[in-house]
Amino acid sequence: MECLLRLQDGVNGVVANHLTGSVLITFQAGGRESLLSAVSLLDRSYLDGEPLTDCRDEPGIITSAIVLFGRSAINLLLPFALRVTINLIRFMPFLFRGLKSLIARRLDVSVLDASAIGVSIFFGDYTTASTIMTLLTFGEVLENWTRERSRRRLAEGLASNESFFWVERDGVQTRIAASELAIGDDVVVRAGSVIPIDGTIVRGDADVNQAVMTGEPLPIHRYPGTSVFAGTFVEDGELLIRTTAYNSDTRINRIIKMIDESEGMKAEIQGRAEKLSDAIVPCSFILAGLVYLVSGDVRKATSVLLVDYSCAIKLSTPLAILSAMREGTRHGIVAKGGRILEKIAEADTIVFDKTGTLSVASPTVADVIPFSGYTRKQVLRTSACLEEHFPHSIARAVVRRAEDENLKHREDHAEVEYAVAHGIVSHIRGKRVIIGSDHFVLDDEHTPVTDEQSAEIERLPRRYSHLYLAVGGELAGVICIEDPLREEARRVINELREEGIERVVMLTGDNRGTAEHAAEELGIDHFEARLLPERKTAYIQKLRGEGASVMMIGDGINDSPALSVADVGIAMKESADIAREVSDVILTHNSLDSIVTARKLSTGVMRRIQGNYTFIVAVNSVLLTLGLLGAITPATSALLHNASTIGASVRSMRPLLSEAAGERGAQE
């Protein structure tokens, strides 16, 4: 559909939205009527016709190999004249690619391939020419097949499904399943959340990041009467949006766009390999010319053209990167490009958030301490009434405890406001109610605390995190959150050290006592407590300024700025939408073990690429020497060279993690 619409006069761009089944078209003034006329023709029968671009599924690699090599074998049985004709026809695409490079003043692999095939045909060595073309074609098929499989794996890794929405009906906010959403429903979307529908704003104003749709990096201020699109997200503010389009059957998340961008985020080592491979090509021509001048033997000169280092280097490196990305998705690691794998391998410092990252994703309420004449049930009921509107692990713990104690509550509060990394503000029966950290409730909001209340809070176990509730300017109570550390956390930190991580840091907005307890339990080198988002960001910038290569792991809205400035940002499975958006890696398994796996995968693929270099240089140097000595014919040289290229490519596709496990087993 995108391809067809882009062909229309005056169309500047087309984006098909997977979430809603709608299409965004930008076009020049005056073209609306003709464009609508073209759109009206796009029924299913028309779209099911012959595709305009190469968007069919790639055939299986084994089928492709059988077809290609089968054709090559059959060619040997055909009459000579027919073989010549077939080879000339097959040579045309290679010739055109080579000429295109020469016209663009590039002396690259395409020119080398065309020259080698052309020389073989010129001297009547059609078997060699056919062999070269078959192997080069198979190499292209192999690369395309691997890339397509990698793209599909990434798509599977990024697929997600919204489980519920908040909608407002008859003035009351209600949580409903995604499958129950209907056109015309008013959906509540708060800061840090992705907008799941196309719609028109009924109430509220917010800064909306529309980069996924328009490419604009800066957020756009949206207000009542303006439209918003599915897949964009709210950076600040809150909106009530009347649904105009929603497809409840869609499973692909808005980050699906990242799949197309991931191949553009090449690893530096891949870029260096491509530059090196093209730089070697002139050397091959110079050496071939020198051999001919010295020996006068065209066959020896041809053997130099048929053996080059660049082809294998240029093919095996991106295959290794793509295969590693594909393997990562099978282990719950979705990296947004090959460059990220290289950055993970280079990292020497790792920074953890605490809540939901080093601690379990489902904390529990350990105790409720009421103050100022409020009862324990009143504190818990009021807190749950506010917290249920926000998808955070601590909020879910409060709501879950209220449900377990069968504490029912009505939605009798006013509109709730969420202050990032601070807490929630609302009004109940005319009184201002706030819930959040001590920094927010006590310091920012200046809620008074008596000496007796302070002493009671000080006596609480330091492993607890605290939520403070204030009603009408008085401290109503403190909710103690027990946030157990993940069982695997200490082991993972030790394994990361074994994998070359030199420094482990924890940054948290939690109180110092809780942070210190966690750091001691896990053997963390350094920690910072009671940090706001800007201070987390500043700390990571400070580390990078000192020369550290930093990986940051987090899950909350307040972690997003820090994730975006780290060399590598990693979002946990249960992360907020905005954290997933800005991160370089998304974990789809709810375990810290995936971080160790990502490190092993990244260092493994870098070692494999270096190993490929050694293998390619060694094998091709031997073949080049044998060709110059006349020990092998150009046909044999071409066969062995291309076989080594395919060998390096196949090696690049082998699983890295199982190989690493096998090596560890052998050592043990």
MARBAMI-192866 format. One record per residue (C-alpha): residue in three letters; x, y, z. Coordinates in steps of 0.05 Angstrom, whole numbers, plus 5000, padded with zeros to 4 digits. Layout:
BEGIN
ALAXYZ/...
***
This chain:
BEGIN
MET500050005000/GLU505750485017/CYS509150334951/LEU502750454911/LEU501151114946/ARG508251374939/LEU507451324863/GLN501851844864/ASP503552544841/GLY504753034897/VAL505752524952/ASN511552694999/GLY511152095045/VAL506951505068/VAL507051135135/ALA502550535147/ASN500950485222/HIS500949755245/LEU497349915310/THR490950205279/GLY491049965207/SER490950695185/VAL495651065137/LEU498751755146/ILE500052105080/THR503552775072/PHE502253105004/GLN502953764968/ALA497454284968/GLY492054174916/GLY492853424911/ARG487653204961/GLU482053004913/SER486352604866/LEU489752264925/LEU483052064956/SER480951804888/ALA487251364885/VAL486051124956/SER478950914939/LEU481750414888/LEU486050054939/ASP481349474955/ARG483948794977/SER483648484907/TYR488049044880/LEU493048994937/ASP493548234930/GLY496448314860/GLU503748284839/PRO508048664891/LEU511649284867/THR517849144908/ASP521548524928/CYS517248374988/ARG516047634978/ASP518647155030/GLU525746915017/PRO526046184996/GLY529245685043/ILE536845695040/ILE537244955024/THR532245034967/SER536145624940/ALA542645224942/ILE539544634905/VAL536645084851/LEU543045484841/PHE547944904840/GLY542944474801/ARG542644994746/SER550245024745/ALA550744274738/ILE545544254682/ASN549344804645/LEU555344324638/LEU550843834599/LEU548144354550/PRO550944464479/PHE556944944477/ALA553245494440/LEU547545484489/ARG552345494548/VAL555846104520/THR549146464512/ILE546846294582/ASN553446524613/LEU553247184575/ILE546147304599/ARG548047134671/PHE554147594665/MET550048214648/PRO547848394719/PHE555048324744/LEU557448754686/PHE552349294698/ARG554049334772/GLY561349394755/LEU560149934703/LYS555750314752/SER561350324803/LEU566350554751/ILE561651114728/ALA561151324800/ARG568851304803/ARG568950734853/LEU573850154845/ASP570249654890/VAL568448924895/SER563248974840/VAL568649184790/LEU573148624813/ASP567648104806/ALA565748354737/SER573048354715/ALA574347644739/ILE568147374705/GLY569447784642/VAL576647544636/SER574446814643/ILE569146904589/PHE573947274543/PHE578846694545/GLY573346184536/ASP573645894606/TYR566045854614/THR566345334669/THR570345814714/ALA565746394696/SER559545974713/THR562645744778/ILE564346454800/MET557346714783/THR553946134819/LEU558046224882/LEU557246984882/THR549746914872/PHE549246404928/GLY553146874973/GLU547947424959/VAL542246944972/LEU545546725037/GLU546347435060/ASN539147625042/TRP536446995075/THR540247145139/ARG538047865139/GLU530747685129/ARG530947165184/SER534147675230/ARG528748185214/ARG523347675229/ARG526647485295/LEU526948215313/ALA519648295296/GLU517847715341/GLY522047995397/LEU518748675392/ALA511648415385/SER507348625444/ASN500148685464/GLU496949215507/SER493348835563/PHE488749405587/PHE487050135579/TRP484250665625/VAL477850975596/GLU473251495624/ARG465751335621/ASP460451775652/GLY465852165688/VAL468851545720/GLN475651255701/THR475250505690/ARG480449995671/ILE478349545612/ALA481548995572/ALA484549215505/SER479548765469/GLU473749155499/LEU475949825471/ALA471150125420/ILE471150715372/GLY468651315411/ASP471651105478/ASP475451645516/VAL482351365533/VAL486651655589/VAL494051705571/ARG499151965622/ALA506352185620/GLY511251655597/SER505951225562/VAL505051065489/ILE498551305457/PRO495150645435/ILE489950945389/ASP488651475336/GLY484152005364/THR482252715381/ILE484053045448/VAL477853175490/ARG481353445553/GLY488353605577/ASP494653835543/ALA501353495536/ASP507953475500/VAL507452895451/ASN513552585416/GLN511452415345/ALA518252205319/VAL515751505302/MET510651805253/THR513752455228/GLY521252395244/GLU521053045284/PRO525652965344/LEU522453505387/PRO515753385422/ILE509553755397/HIS504754095445/ARG497753795436/TYR491254075466/PRO483753965461/GLY481253915389/THR487853685360/SER489352975335/VAL494352465360/PHE496651815330/ALA497851115356/GLY505150955369/THR506951665391/PHE508151775465/VAL506752295519/GLU513052605547/ASP509653065596/GLY502453195615/GLU495952785612/LEU490852705557/LEU483752455549/ILE483252215477/ARG476852025440/THR478351405398/THR477551475323/ALA481650865302/TYR483950245338/ASN485549535316/SER485149065376/ASP487848475335/THR494548815321/ARG500448515360/ILE506348915330/ASN508749475375/ARG510450165349/ILE517949995357/ILE517149545295/LYS519850145257/MET526450015291/ILE527249375251/ASP528149775187/GLU532950245221/SER537149715256/GLU541149535194/GLY543050265186/MET546050255256/LYS552249885233/ALA557749695281/GLU564050095272/ILE567749445259/GLN562949305202/GLY564149985172/ARG571649885177/ALA570949205144/GLU567149505085/LYS572250055077/LEU578049555082/SER574849085031/ASP574049644980/ALA581049904994/ILE584049214978/VAL580849194908/PRO585849664874/CYS591449234903/SER588548624868/PHE588548974801/ILE595649234811/LEU598148544830/ALA594748224771/GLY597948724724/LEU604848604754/VAL604047854747/TYR602247924674/LEU608048394660/VAL613047924694/SER610447254670/GLY606347424608/ASP601546884632/VAL594347104628/ARG592046504669/LYS596546694727/ALA594247424724/THR587047184722/SER588146754784/VAL589947394822/LEU583247714803/LEU579547084823/VAL582647084893/ASP581347714934/TYR580747855007/SER575248375002/CYS569347924982/ALA569747475043/ILE571048055091/LYS565348465064/LEU560447875067/SER562347525132/THR562448145177/PRO555148375168/LEU552847645170/ALA556347565237/ILE552948195264/LEU546048005238/SER546647295262/ALA548647535332/MET542648005333/ARG538147435312/GLU541046975365/GLY540147515417/THR532647545405/ARG532246795421/HIS535446935488/GLY531047535505/ILE535648075479/VAL533048555427/ALA538749025404/LYS537049615360/GLY542949535313/GLY549749225304/ARG553149835333/ILE549949675400/LEU553148995403/GLU559949315394/LYS558549825449/ILE556449265497/ALA563048905483/GLU566949545497/ALA563349725562/ASP567549735626/THR562450035674/ILE555349815688/VAL550150235724/PHE543849935754/ASP537450245776/LYS534849895838/THR527249835840/GLY524749345787/THR531849225762/LEU536248955818/SER530048815858/VAL524248375837/ALA519048665790/SER513548525841/PRO515048845909/THR510148755967/VAL507249186022/ALA510548976087/ASP507149456135/VAL502650066138/ILE504050586193/PRO498151076203/PHE498951766233/SER494652386250/GLY488551986271/TYR487951586206/THR486950836209/ARG491350336174/LYS485650146127/GLN484350876109/VAL491650986091/LEU491950356048/ARG485150476014/THR486851195996/SER493751005971/ALA491050445927/CYS485750915899/LEU491251375872/GLU496650875855/GLU492250425811/HIS492650945755/PHE500150855744/PRO503750245716/HIS509550205765/SER511749605806/ILE510849965873/ALA504050225853/ARG501949525835/ALA504249275903/VAL499849775939/VAL493749605896/ARG494948865904/ARG495248915980/ALA488749305982/GLU485448775939/ASP488148225984/GLU485048566044/ASN478448676006/LEU478949436014/LYS474049715964/HIS474350435943/ARG470450905898/GLU473551365846/ASP471651975887/HIS478052355876/ALA479352905826/GLU483952855766/VAL490652545786/GLU497252865767/TYR503752475763/ALA510252825780/VAL515852415748/ALA520452095801/HIS516552445856/GLY509452205866/ILE502052335855/VAL497552935870/SER489952945873/HIS484053195914/ILE479152775955/ARG472953085985/GLY476153775981/LYS482753586012/ARG489353575974/VAL492452885975/ILE499552715957/ILE503352055957/GLY510551935940/SER517651945965/ASP519952306028/HIS523552815984/PHE516952985950/VAL512152956009/LEU516653226064/ASP521653676028/ASP518153935966/GLU511053965995/HIS513454156065/THR508953666101/PRO510553736176/VAL513153126214/THR512953096290/ASP518852836331/GLU514552236351/GLN512952076278/SER520252166258/ALA522551696313/GLU517551156292/ILE519851206219/GLU527151156240/ARG525650496277/LEU523150166213/PRO527849636183/ARG532549966133/ARG531149446080/TYR524349756070/SER522750306019/HIS517650826042/LEU511551146010/TYR509051756046/LEU501651956044/ALA499452656063/VAL492152896066/GLY490353616075/GLY497553806093/GLU498253276147/LEU502352636145/ALA497052096143/GLY501651496140/VAL507651126114/ILE507250496072/CYS513250026079/ILE515049686014/GLU519149066017/ASP522849025951/PRO526748365954/LEU533148335913/ARG533047865854/GLU535847185870/GLU540547215811/ALA542947925823/ARG549347785861/ARG551247205815/VAL550047635753/ILE554448195781/ASN560047705794/GLU559347405724/LEU559548105694/ARG566148235730/GLU568747575701/GLU566647835632/GLY570948455639/ILE566448965674/GLU571049365719/ARG566049785758/VAL558949655783/VAL554650245805/MET547550305832/LEU543450945825/THR536750985860/GLY531551475883/ASP530551045945/ASN532751256015/ARG540051176035/GLY538850616085/THR535250166034/ALA540550325981/GLU546350176028/HIS543149506048/ALA542449305975/ALA549549515958/GLU552449106015/GLU548248495997/LEU550348515923/GLY557648725929/ILE556649365890/ASP562649835883/HIS558950485892/PHE551850735901/GLU548051395901/ALA541351465937/ARG535451945933/LEU537152145861/LEU532452515816/PRO532552365741/GLU537052955725/ARG542152745777/LYS542252035749/THR543552325681/ALA549052785707/TYR552452205742/ILE552851795678/GLN555352395639/LYS560752475693/LEU562851745685/ARG563251825609/GLY567152465617/GLU572252075658/GLY573151595599/ALA568551035622/SER564350645572/VAL557650585608/MET551850085605/MET545650315642/ILE540049845661/GLY533350125684/ASP525850055678/GLY522150685700/ILE520151345670/ASN525251685715/ASP530751245686/SER529451465614/PRO534152075612/ALA539851665641/LEU538551085593/SER538851565534/VAL545651875552/ALA549151215569/ASP553450885516/VAL548550315520/GLY541650375551/ILE538249715570/ALA530849685589/MET527949115630/LYS521948715607/GLU516849075650/SER519649765634/ALA515550385622/ASP513950535549/ILE518551135546/ALA524350745576/ARG523550215522/GLU523250765469/VAL529851095487/SER533750465503/ASP538650125457/VAL536949425482/ILE530349145506/LEU530248515549/THR524348065536/HIS525947565592/ASN524747785663/SER531747615688/LEU538347965697/ASP541747365666/SER540147665598/ILE545148215612/VAL550747715620/THR548347365558/ALA548548025519/ARG555648145542/LYS557847445522/LEU554247495456/SER557448175440/THR564547985459/GLY563647325422/VAL561547645357/MET567448135360/ARG572247545370/ARG568847175313/ILE569747765265/GLN577147805284/GLY577747055274/ASN574447125206/TYR579747635186/THR585347155204/PHE582046575168/ILE580546985105/VAL587547275100/ALA590946595112/VAL586746195063/ASN586846705007/SER594346825015/VAL595546085005/LEU590946064944/LEU594346684915/THR601246364924/LEU599045714891/GLY595946094833/LEU602246504822/LEU606445864822/GLY601745544772/ALA600144984820/ILE592645074811/THR588445304752/PRO584145944754/ALA577845514757/THR580545134818/SER582845794848/ALA575946094839/LEU572545484867/LEU576945464930/HIS576646214940/ASN569046244936/ALA568445614978/SER572745955032/THR568246565027/ILE562046145037/GLY565645775093/ALA567146435129/SER559946635119/VAL557145985146/ARG561946035205/SER559146735218/MET552146445223/ARG553745915275/PRO550746015344/LEU555546395389/LEU552746235457/SER552445475448/GLU559545505422/ALA561745895483/ALA558245395528/GLY561844825493/GLU568445165505/ARG566945255579/GLY564944525584/ALA571344305551/GLN575444725600/GLU571844435660/
***
